[in-house]
């Protein structure tokens, strides 16, 4: 709404916008947005607590302006809403970091930026510190990218291009993805390079970029769920969308406002689990990583997942059962910590925090550090702090930033609490109409030729025909996906029972 509001660059005139949905889910989102604007509702994330790295930069800037007393500044910053909850201990930790780097870094002169006089006032240490602040002030850090390099027998092969670091953070060693027209297998991240080899197994992922990752907001998601549950408002939609929703209601059910609908069905020798969370792409990406870890421990052999703004789709070799346990609230404990520790996400988030807080200087008088230098320096400091001072204020700021930003932990926690005891599991014999869009997202690559476009359209038509009952699934309902990977026979799977029912309904049968 903000972009539409300023589109015509005139304060006293109404702006106009044309909403162009790319799929049926986006039709729902567009209508929900129109209704929200008409109702005068403000959308967007709730205000976040102020960042501790920003507070560190502010304290240094104050000292460069004039000496200050910590007590007076603490009273001033806690009068601002974003920092109202900051305790004195946290404030003192931030000030100590600006003063000398904290316990683990106090032996190094380069991080000694302030000193106290006999009256307790904080002064900037020297003119060079003030000059460095002026050259690095600001809180916007560009989205980092990594070079995609082929690993050859004698080291690196050719560089294929660059991909955003956000996407690489979602990969685990052995995962495959499409890039520069090639199927690549991810090996590791080293410095500013994503090392890969050609080839690999499984359905490849496709890189996502910042422009397409703006998540569905909480208020908008609630309106979409409300539209799904009010058929009297379906007249607002085109005929194709109305038919789509009616067919879904007939063969399965529609997601509710207070529950979580999860469908499982076989297709093409695999089992699919589709969860209609409506919590945005960032939250679904994190949820996909955590749920697949649990599925792996349960022996379901997950093969991959895809996350959109609306749903999470996971495919596996074995039939998932007891799906409510996969979405238990305790996944945000050890599972989340383990995943964040083994991925490079915290290390990369720390780099941004370190730049904003002034620990890493991007620009210095007569020199400018490149991205590789910044990354190497921040990675070394991160390991030192994690090993010798794990409660350092910048590590705390890093974990807070990652939880509220990239992984959207707060939104996941709210959803898991809301749907606890209200998870509806539908076991189907084929893909449902609502699941068609997410199946089309799996392994999607940009269309380059007419034959590629024809293949994509044919695949879409086949899935839609299957969902509408005009065609049979490509494999029998009892299929080889129930065979274990090691050929140890057939593992029997029983659809989970809902309370008050003797068995699950399969409305396709």
N, C-alpha and C positions, 0 to 999 in steps of 0.2 A: 504494500500500500504506500510505503514511503516513496518508492521510485515513481509510482504512478502520480503521486501527489505533486512531485516537483518536475514532472516530465515537460510541462510547457514553459517552465522557467518564469512563471508569473504568479505572484502571491495572491492576486485578487481574482483569479479565474479558475474554474474547475478544470481538472485534467481528464483526459479520456484514455481508455486502454482497451485493447482487444486481447482477450484471453484465448489462447490457442491450445487446447488440451491435446496431448499426443496419444492418450489411451483412455479407456473407460474410467479408470480410477481418477485420472486427472479431470475428467468431466465432473465427478463428485467434488473434487477439491476446488475447482473453479466456482461451482455453484455455492459451496460453503463459504468461499471468500467473498462472493458477492453479497450473500446474506449477512456476513459479519460486518462488512462495510456499511450496509444499509442500517444495521443495528447500532452503528457507532462504537463497536467494540475495538479495543486496542489489542492487537495480536503480538506475539513475540515471546521470547523467554523472559521469565521474571528477573528482576535485577540481581546481578551476581555480587557476592562480597568483593571488596576491593582487593586487587592482587598485591601480594607482599613485595614482589619485584618492583612494581610501580611505586610503592611506598618507599622503597630503598632509593630509587632514583629521585623521588621528591625530597627526601631528607638531604641528599647530597646537593641538590639544587638550592635548597634553603641555605645551607652552609656557604655555598658559593656566593649567595646574595648578601648574607649578613650572618654573624654569629647568632646562635639561638640557645635557649634553655630547653632541655628535653621535656621538662614538666609542662611548659607552656605549649609546645608543639603537640605533645600527646593529647592535651585537652582540646586543641584545635582540630586534629585529624579525627578524633572520636566524635566530634560534633557533626561530621559529614556522614550521611547514611551508609555509604559503602564500607566505612571503617568503624561504624558504631560498636561493633562486637569485638574489636581488637582489644585483647587484654594488655595490661602493662608489661607482662613478661614477653609476649610476642613482640610488642613495640621495642622493648629493650634488645631483644635478639636481632631485630632488623637494624637498629642503630649500631649495635656491636659489629654487625657485618660491614656496614658502611665505614665504620671507624677503622677496623683493622682486618676485616675478612673473616672474623670468627676464630674459634679455637684451632681448627685444622689449618688455617691459612695465615695466622698472625705472625709467623716467622718471616713472611715475605714482604719486603718493603713496597712492592708494586700495588698491594691491596690496602695499604695504610693511607686513608684518604682524609681522615679527620683527626683532630686532637682536642683535648679538653683543657681549658684554662683553670686558674685557681678558683674561679667562681662557678665552675661546672658548665660553662658555655662551650658549645661545639663550634670549632673553626675549621675551615678547609685547610689542608696541610700545606699546599703550595700552589703556585700559579699554573703549573702543568696539569694538576688534577682538574682545576677549573676549566682549562682549555679543552681537555679531553671530554669533559661533560658537555660543553657547548657543541663539540663535533659529533657527539653520539646521542644527544637527547632525543627522546621520542619513544613511543611504545608500540609502533607498528613494525613487525618483522615480516619480511617477505616470505611467501610460501616456499619452503625449501624443495629443491628437486635433486634427484640423483641421476648420475649417468648410468645407462644400461650398457654393460660391457659383457662380451662373450669371454668366458674363461677358456683359454687354449692350453695345450700341453706345456708350453713354455711361458705360462703366465697369461696376461690379458690378451684377448683377441681384439677385434675391432669394436669401437663404440657405436652403438646403434641409435642412440638418441638420449633423451632425458624423460624421466617420469616423476610425478610428484611423490614425495616421501610418504605421504599419507597412505597411498596405495601399497607401497612396499612394506609398511608396518603391518599390513594385514596378511602378508605371505609368511608361510613356514617353509623351511628347507624341503625341497621336493615338489612344492606346488608349481603348477604351470600357469602361464598367462600368454596372451597374444600381444606382440609388440613388433612394429615395423614389418608386418606381414609374416612373422615367424612365430612358431610355437617354441616358447622358452621355458626351461625349468630353473626355478630359483635356487641358488646355492647359499648366498649370504650377502650381508651388507658389510663393506669394508671402506672406512672413511667416507668418501662421497660417491661411492660406486656400488651399484647393484650387480653383483656377479651372477651370471647365468650360463647355462649350457643349452644347446639346441635339443629339441625333442622332449619326451616325457609322456606320462600317462594321465588319463582322466580328462575331464572337461576343463578347458583353460578359463581363467578369469580374464577380464578386460579392464585395463586401467581406467580409474575414475579421476576426474579433475575437479578443481575447486568450484568451477562455475556450475557444475551439476550436482553438488553435494549439499546445497542449502536444505536443511531438513524441514520436514513438515512440522509446524509448530503445534504446541499442546492444544491451544484453543481451536485451531483449525481441524486438528485430528478429532477432537470431541464433536465438532459440528458434522464431520463426515460420518462418524459412527451414528450420530443422531439421524442423519438423512437416510441411512440404511435401514433404520428401525421405524421410519414413518412413511409407509407406502402412499399415503395421501399426498405426499409432496413429490412423488415420482413423476408427476405430469410435467415437472420442470425439465426433465431430461429428454434427450432424443429417444426415438423408438428403440434403437439398438441397445441403449443403456437400460431402458425399462425392461426389455425382453431378457437381457443378461441377468438382472437382479431377480426377476420372477423365476427364471430357470434355476438360478442358484438356490432360491428358497424352496423350490420343488424337489431338488435332488439332494440337498444337504441342509444348510441353514445359513442365515446371515449373521455376521458378527454383531454382538450386542454392545451396549455402552459400558456395561460393568463386567463383562466376561471376556475371556480370551478363547476365540475359536481356533482349533488346531485340526487340520485334516491330514490324514495319511492315506496314501493310495499307491498301488504298483503301476509302473509304466516302463516299458523298454528294458526289462531285466533289472530294474532298481526299485527301491521304495522312496517315496517322496514324503516329506513332512513340511506342511505349509502353515505357518502361524500368522494370523491376521492381527498384528500388534498395533499398527498405526502410530508408531512412536518416532518416525524419522529415520533417515538412512544411517546417521552416526550411531544411534542406539541399536539399530538392527545389525550393523556390522559387528559391534561388540558382542551383542547377544549371540550372533552366529558363531563367533570364536568360542564362547563359553559353552554353548549347547553342544557343539560338535565335540568338544573335549569330553563332555559327560557321555555323549553317545559312544565315543571311542572306548571309554572305560566300561560301558555297559555291554560292549560287544556288538554294537549295531553297525560297525564299520562305515562311518560317514565318509563320503567321497568328495564333498564340497558343499558350498552354500552360496546363495545370492541374496543380497539385501536391497530392497527398494524403500521408498518412503512409507510404504503401506504394509508390506508383508516381508516375512523372512522365509525363504525356501531352502530346505536342506535335502540332499539326496544321499542315500546310503545303500549298502549291499544287502543288509538285513532289515527286516521289518521292525520299526520302533514300537515299543510297548511301554506302558506306564509313563506316558508322556508328561503327565503332571509333575512327576519327580524331576524331569529334565528342566522344568521352569520354576524350581523352588528358589525361594529368596536367598538361601545360603550360597548360591553361586557367586554372589558379590563379595564373598569372603576370600577363602584360600584360592578358589579357582581364578578370580580376577587378579589377585596378587601374583599368582604363579605366571599367568599369561603376560602381565605387564612386565614382570621381571625377565622373562625369556625373550620378549620382543624388544625392539629398539625404540619403542615409543617413549618411555620415560627419558632415555638418554637424549632423544631429539627434542623433547619438550624442555628438558633442562637447558639446552642450548639457547632457546628463545628467552627463558627466564634469566639466564646468565647475561645475555646481551642487554636486556631491559634494565636489570639491576646494576649494570656497570661492571660486572665481574670480567666480562670479555669486551674489549674495545674493538669495534669494527673499524673505526677511523681514528688515526693518530696523526699528529702534526708531521707532514712530510711523507705519510705512508697510509695505505689502505689495505686491510686484510681481505683476502678472498674467502669464499665460502669454505674451501677446504681447510684453510688455516684456522678459521673460527671453529669448525667442527672438530678438528684434531685437538685444539686447546680445550674446548668444552668437554670433550670425551675424557681427556686425561683428568681434568679437575673433578668431573662427575665420579670417576672411579675412586679418586683420592677421598672425596667427601663420603661416598657410600661406605668406604672401608674404615675410615677413621672418625667420622662424625655423622652417622646416619640421621641424626635429628637436626642437621644444619638447616637454617631457615630457608635456604634456597631449595633444598630437597623437599621440604614441606610445601613450599610454593609450587614446585614442579608437580607433586602428587595432586595438589588441589586443582591446578590448571588442567591436568590430564583428565581428572575425574569429571570436571564440569564442561570440558570442551570436546576433545577428540573422542572420548569413550562415552560421554553422556551418561555417567553412572547414576546421577540423581534421577534422571527420567526413567532409566531402567528400574531402579529401586521402587519408584512410585508405581510403575506399571505392575511389577511383581507383587507388591503389597495389595494393589487394587484387585487383582484377579485371583488372589489366593483363595482356594476353595470354589472358584468359579471358572475353572478351565473346562471347556467343552471339547471333547475329542470325538471327531467323526471319522470312522473307518470306512473308506469308500473302496469300490472296486475299480474306479477309473478317475481321471482328473475331473475336478469340478469346474464349472464355468468361472468362478472367481479366481481360481488358481491358474487360468490360462495365461494372463499377462506375466506372471512371475516365471513360468516355464519358458516363455519366449525370451526372457532376460538371460537365461543360462547360456554362458559362452557367447553372448552376442558380440559380433565384430562389425565394424562399419562396412557398409555395402559398397563394393568397388566395381562390380561388373553386372551385366544384365543376368548372367547365369546365376550369380550369387543372390541377386534379388529374387529371381524365380524360385530358388531353393528355399529362401527365407519365407516367401509367401506360401509355398507348398507346405512347409513345416507348420506355419500358423494355421492354415486351413485344416490340416490333419488333426491338430490338437483341438481346435474349435469343434470339428465334427465329432471327435471323441467325447468332448465335454457335453455336447448337446444330444448325445445318444444316436447320432446318425452313422457312427462307425464304431467298430469294436476296438478295444485296446490292442496295441501291437503285439502283446504277448498274452498267454492265458493268465487267468487270475492266480492259479497256482503255478509259480514260475521259479526260475533258477536263482532268483535273488535270495531265496531262503537257504541256499546251499552255503555252507561256511567256506571261507577263502581257502582253507587247507584240505578241503575234500573230505571232511570227517562226517559226512552225512547231512541230513536235513534237520535244521533246528526249528522246532514247531513254534509258531507264534499265535497267541490268542488275543483277539481284540479286547482292550480294556473295558471293564464294565462301568457304567455310570450309576451313581446311587439311585436306587428306586427302579432300576430296569434290569431285566434278566440278561439282556445282551444289547450290543450296539445295533443301531439301525443302519443298514446299507440300502439307501433309497434307490440305488441303481438296479438292485436285484429284483 
